[in-house]
Amino acid sequence: MRDVLDDDLSELYPVRGSDDVRLARLREQLFTEEPKPRSRRWIGIAAAAVAVVMITGLVVTLRPSSRDAPATMPTIPATSLLEAATMLETADQPTTGFQHVKYLLWHRIDGRDGWGITDVQFQYDAWIPVTKGESVLVYRRATGERRPVGGDQAPLDVLLENGYRGPVLWSTFCAASPCQEESLTLPPNATTPVQKLIQSSFALMSPFTTNKEKAAIYRRLAETPEIRWDNGKLTTDGTAMSFTVDPATGRISGAEDAAILNGNGKLSVTISYEWVAQRPS
């Protein structure tokens, strides 16, 4: 084979006498050089392809076998008080931590001493512990925000004279968990739809009313056809009072002109809920 290679090299590179040594070195290099290893790039590509196949198989394996599996099933909004009651009764309840209930209120304060009418904003925060015997914490304060309604506007310190911190929305005081809302039982005179809605106001707004207790109130109100459900809003003829139930959770999320303990006046409330591990000290 070396002879054949010599002939081929001679045709490609005409050899002068002085090139004998160079030709010999070239021929020796061709026969002694080890073949170059196959490019590692193809190994990398093959490994990547195998990885894709494995990941695809894993995704298929972990995907729920049914689109109706509980992990992917969306919450069906409530379409009535009875459905909202069932939602509350079956809601998951943490075993530790605190339920933080936040109330954001706009309360109308009528003009006095020649001043006009103003809507003043208040914020209430209640932290209700899950663990029995732990202290309950409730804060009530004015946020400093206000909206003029009419007339000359009084300074905020005049509107909040005597340490006024906003209307009282529920009647119960609770120092430590578990708390029991005291206004759960309707009085005997609550016979008309208006009376039933008004008398239920404190329990519906109270942070101390449990989900099961509120569900019982919903079912009791649902027995009165005149108390209407309109996409989560509860109303009845004869009063401007209304409550808003979040169809996604069954919780009370707002109220208009709800009953208050220390006076009257236009009132708008937004309520939010969250579970937290800690509370303010």
Residue pairs with C-beta under 8 A, 6 or more apart in sequence:
2 27
2 31
5 27
5 30
6 23
6 27
9 15
9 23
9 26
9 27
13 19
13 23
15 23
64 71
64 72
75 248
77 247
77 248
78 84
78 86
78 87
78 232
78 245
78 247
78 248
78 250
79 229
79 247
80 222
80 229
81 218
81 219
81 221
81 222
81 227
81 229
81 234
81 245
82 218
82 219
82 222
83 250
84 215
84 218
84 232
84 245
84 247
84 250
85 214
85 215
85 216
85 218
85 219
85 222
85 250
86 215
86 250
87 249
87 250
88 211
88 212
88 214
88 215
88 218
88 250
88 251
89 211
89 212
89 215
91 211
91 249
91 250
93 130
93 211
94 130
94 275
95 130
96 130
96 131
96 277
97 129
97 130
97 275
97 276
97 277
97 278
98 127
98 128
98 129
98 130
98 275
98 276
98 277
98 278
98 279
99 127
99 128
99 130
99 207
99 273
99 274
99 275
99 276
100 125
100 126
100 127
100 273
100 274
100 275
100 276
100 279
101 125
101 126
101 128
101 207
101 271
101 272
101 273
102 123
102 124
102 125
102 271
102 272
102 273
102 274
103 122
103 123
103 124
103 125
103 126
103 169
103 205
103 269
103 270
103 271
104 121
104 122
104 123
104 269
104 270
104 271
104 272
105 121
105 122
105 123
105 124
105 166
105 167
105 169
105 267
105 268
105 269
105 270
106 119
106 120
106 121
106 147
106 267
106 268
107 119
107 120
107 121
107 122
107 166
107 167
107 265
107 266
107 267
108 117
108 118
108 119
108 120
108 149
108 265
108 266
108 267
109 117
109 118
109 119
109 120
109 159
109 265
110 117
110 265
111 117
111 118
111 150
111 151
111 154
112 154
113 154
113 158
114 152
115 151
115 152
115 153
115 154
115 158
116 148
116 149
116 150
116 151
116 152
116 153
116 154
117 148
117 149
117 150
117 151
118 146
118 147
118 148
118 149
118 153
118 154
118 159
119 146
119 147
119 148
119 149
119 266
120 142
120 145
120 146
120 156
120 159
120 160
120 166
121 142
121 143
121 144
121 145
121 146
121 147
122 140
122 141
122 142
122 143
122 165
122 166
122 167
123 139
123 140
123 141
123 143
124 138
124 139
124 140
124 166
124 169
125 137
125 138
125 139
126 136
126 137
126 138
126 139
126 207
127 136
127 137
127 138
127 276
127 279
127 280
128 136
128 177
128 179
128 207
128 208
129 135
129 136
129 176
129 177
129 279
130 177
131 177
132 177
132 178
133 176
133 177
134 176
134 177
135 175
135 176
136 174
136 175
136 176
136 177
136 179
137 279
137 280
138 207
139 280
140 165
140 166
141 165
141 166
142 156
142 160
142 164
142 165
142 166
144 156
146 153
146 156
146 159
167 260
167 261
167 262
167 263
167 265
167 267
168 260
168 261
168 262
169 202
169 205
169 206
169 258
169 260
169 261
169 269
170 181
170 183
170 202
170 203
170 205
170 206
170 207
170 208
171 182
171 183
171 202
171 206
171 261
172 179
172 180
172 181
172 182
172 183
172 202
172 206
172 208
174 180
174 208
179 208
180 208
181 202
181 203
181 206
181 208
181 209
181 213
183 199
183 202
183 203
183 206
184 203
184 209
184 213
184 216
184 217
186 196
186 199
186 200
186 220
187 199
189 195
190 196
190 198
190 199
192 238
193 224
193 226
193 227
193 236
193 237
193 238
194 236
194 237
194 238
194 239
196 220
196 221
196 224
196 227
197 221
197 227
197 234
197 236
197 239
197 241
197 243
198 239
198 241
198 259
200 217
200 220
200 221
201 241
201 243
201 255
201 258
201 259
202 259
202 261
203 209
203 213
203 214
203 217
204 214
204 217
204 243
204 252
204 255
204 258
205 252
205 255
205 258
205 269
205 271
209 217
211 250
214 251
214 252
215 250
218 245
218 250
221 227
221 234
224 236
226 236
226 237
227 234
227 235
227 236
228 234
228 235
228 236
229 245
231 247
232 244
232 245
232 246
232 247
232 253
233 242
233 243
233 244
233 245
234 242
234 243
234 244
234 245
235 241
235 242
239 257
240 256
240 257
241 255
241 256
241 257
241 258
241 259
242 255
242 256
242 257
243 252
243 254
243 255
243 258
244 252
244 253
244 254
244 255
245 251
245 252
245 253
246 252
246 253
249 273
251 271
251 273
252 271
253 270
253 271
253 272
254 268
254 269
254 270
254 271
255 267
255 268
255 269
255 271
256 267
256 268
256 269
257 266
257 267
257 268
258 267
258 269
260 267
